[in-house]
Structure formats: structure tokens, C-alpha cells
Amino acid sequence: MYYVYILKSLNFPEKIYVGYTQNIDCRLEQHNAGKSSYTDKYKPWVVHGYVAFFEENKAIAFEKYLKTGSGKALAQKHFL
């Protein structure tokens, strides 16, 4: 399975991060350990929602969509 996940910063609640992975728990640990330059300065993070896909290309496409204006609006309405 491939997961598109939405993280929310605990210290900066207005900061949201969208990504995709095959292992949400492992990826969250990486974000909170500072292994991503963007998310390092806003840690700690919590998973605020995710969507599972069987196909990697569909997960990638949905992740890209969530980073657009209409995708951000959808995420705000349904996940945040």
C-alpha cells in the first residue's frame, strides 16, 4: 500500500505537510528526527489524516493534487 499523509505541526499549528510513503510510522519518525530539511524547523509533527492507495502512481498524483490550491481546500475541509 501507498499512503498520502497529512502532518500537522504541534508547535506551529498553521504548518501542514503533505507527503507519500509506504510506511507512515517510519516516515513520521523521520520527520520528527529532523531528516527532512523543510519539516525539521516545525517539529514535532502528528499525522492528521491519510489516504491509502494500491498503486504508487495514484498516490503520487493525489499528493501533487493536495499541494494545489483546490487540493489544499479539499484537505482543509475534510482532513484538518
PyMOL commands that set and color helices and strands:
alter all, ss='L'
color gray80, all
select helices_A, chain A and resi 24-32+37-40+56-66+69-78
alter helices_A, ss='H'
color red, helices_A
select strands_A, chain A and resi 2-9+16-21+45-53
alter strands_A, ss='S'
color yellow, strands_A
deselect
rebuild
show_as cartoon
